[in-house]
Amino acid sequence: MTNRDTIAGLLPTADNDEVKARAFELLKKIRSVSLATINGDKPAVRIVSVSAIREDRIYFLAPRGKPLYHQIEDIPYIAVCGMTPDFIVVRVEGPLTFMKDRTFLEKLIEGKAGMYTGKTDILNMFYLAKGNGEIFDLSSDLPMRLPFAFGGAFVKEQGYRITDVCTACGICKESCTCDAVFEGDIYRIDPVRCLHCGRCYETCPENAIEKVNVVPKTQKN
């Protein structure tokens, strides 16, 4: 695989503020994103526009009668995903806050033509002020990712982790599809390179690899 120095223009050592700033910059350019909610006991997803991003808040608009609005009223938590034309993915998720003050909403849509022109009273605004996300750069044959958090949330570890049960047999390194496993007395998975495919997890003869931040099936129902 081709070595690379940057991830969406960032070094792999970039700190959280740098990754967050780059992710928000990319979201402003993407604008149209997939927004996922929970509809009863099923997922629901649709394409929406990011209305604005300012002061580390991501704003959205929705009419109060839409299924989207009913779903976020019921469970005020969303996941958002978008991709640039050059295959850089930004993912964000977190709890929502609804805005009662309509000043920013009215200022944002003032003078803009659209289907709700003159009838904006049906629109409400909500935003993400806290959450987790990642930049996943798919623009080369060596995909790489950088996680981030904002609004006081903590960066979540994802993917797979090698535990101290490891015997350094090397099978996980041989099975890795993206050169993300590194040798040592206990082998290590580089979270920046890991694709989360789970091949190392399935091939480890010692069961020394564990999933990270995956809800057990018994807790999903």
N, C-alpha and C positions, 0 to 999 in steps of 0.2 A: 504494500500500500504506500501511497505517496505521503511523505512527511509534510506537515504544515505547521506554520508558526502562529497563526491567529485563528480565532473563532469569531466570525461576524465582525472582524476588525479588532477584536480584543485578544490580549495575551491570555493563555490558560491560567495565569496567576492573577488575573484581574480581580479586584475586590468587589464586594457586594454592590456598593454604590455605583461602580463603573458598569457592572453587568445590568443593574436595574435601569440606569440611564440609557444604555444602549437598547435594551428591550423596549422601553417606552418610546424611544426615538423610532424604532422599527414599527411599532404599533401605529404611530401617527401616520407613517407612510402607507402601511397596509390598509388601514381604515376598515375594510370589509373583512369581518372575522366570523368564525363559527362560534356561537354561544350556546352552551349546553346547560340544561336545567333538569330537574327531576319532575316528572309528571306522574304523580301517584307512586307506583313502584316501577316505573319505566323511565328510561332516558328520553330526552327530547333535545333536538338541536336545530338551529336555524342560522342563516347568515344575517348579520346585523352590521351596522356601522358604528365605529367608535365615535361618539359625539365630540369628545374633547379629552385631553389629558393635561392636567395642570396640578402642580403641588403634590405630585405622586398619587393623584387620584385619576382613575379611569372612568369616564362618564358615558352613560347610555341613556337613550330616550325610548319610551314605548307607550303606546296608547293603553289606557287602563282596561280596555275590553279584550285585548289579545290574550291567547293562551299563555304566551310568555309571561305576561304581567301576573296572571293568576298563579302561575307556577312559582314565581319568585316571591309572591306574597306568602304562599304556603311554606316554601323552603327558600329563604333568602341566601342562597349560595349558588354561585355559577362557576363554570369553567369556560375559558376563552382560548381559541387557537387560531392563528393566522400564519400565512407563509408569503414571503416576498417573491418577486419574479425570479430571483436568483437562488431560491430554495433555502432560505433561512427561516426557520419556524420559531415563532414566539408563542409560549403557552403561559397562561395566568389563571389562577383560581383563588377564590376567597369569598368571604361573607359580604353581603350587600348592605348599603345604607340608602334609604329613601330620602329624597330631599322634599321638605315641606315648603321651604322658601322657593318661589318660582322666579326670582330675580335673574339668576344665572341662566336658567332655561330660556326665558324670554329674550335676554340679551344675545344668547347663542344663536337663536333662530330669527332674530330681527332682520328684516329685509331679504330673507332667503325665500325663494319660490319653492313650492313643493305641494304634495297632496294635502298637507294640513294647513296651508296658508289661510289665515283668517279663522281657523278652527283649532288652534293650538291648545285650547282649554282641555282637550281630551288627553294630551300628552303629560306624562310624568317623567321625572328624571331620577336615576339611581346611579350609584357609583361604587367602585371598589376602592377602599382606602387602606386595606390590609390584605396581604395574601402571599402566595408563593408562585414562583414561575421558573421558566428556564428558556434559554436560547439554545436551539438545536440546529446546528449548521450542517445542512445536507448538500452543500455546494461543491463537495469533492468526493472522491472515493474513500475518504476517511472521515465519516461523520463525527462531530464532536459537540459536546453540550456544556453549558454553564448554567448552574442554578442560581436563583436569587430570591430574596424576600423583601417585602416593603411594609411600611406601616406598623412596625413593631413585631411582625411575624419572624419566625426563625427559618433558616434555610433547611429544607427537608432532604435527608439522605434518601436516595432512590436506587433502584436496581438490585445489585447483589453484593454480598460481602463475604470474604473468606475468613473463617473463624480459626481459633488456635488448635482446632482438631486437624488442621492441614499437616500432611506429612511431606509436602514439597515433592510430590511424585511427578508433577509437570503435566499431567493429563489435561488440566483446565487450560493451561497455556496453549497446548497443542489444539484444543478444541475451539478456542476463542476465534470468532469471525472478524475481529477488528483490532487485534494486537493490543488489547486492553489489560492483559494479565502480565504481571512482572514477578520475576523470581525473588526468592529470599528464603530464610528459614521457614517463614510462613509467607506463602505467595500473596500478592496484593492485586486488587482490581482497581484500575484507574477510573474513577467515576466520570472524568471528562471524556474518555474514549468509549466507555461501555455503552453498547447498544441496547442493553436490557433484554437481549434475546433469550437468555437462560440456558444456552448450550453448555456452558461450564457447569452450571447447577445440575443439569441432567447427567453429565458424564463423570462427575466427581465420585470416585469409588469409596471415599471416606465420609460422604455426606457432610463435608466441611464447608459447604457454601450455603448461605441462607439468603432468603428474599428479604428485602428491606421495604418497610412501609407498604406492605400488601395486606389488605384485609382478608383474614381467613374465610373460607367458604361458609363456615358455620356461623359467621357473624353477618353475612350478606343478606340473609332473609329476614 
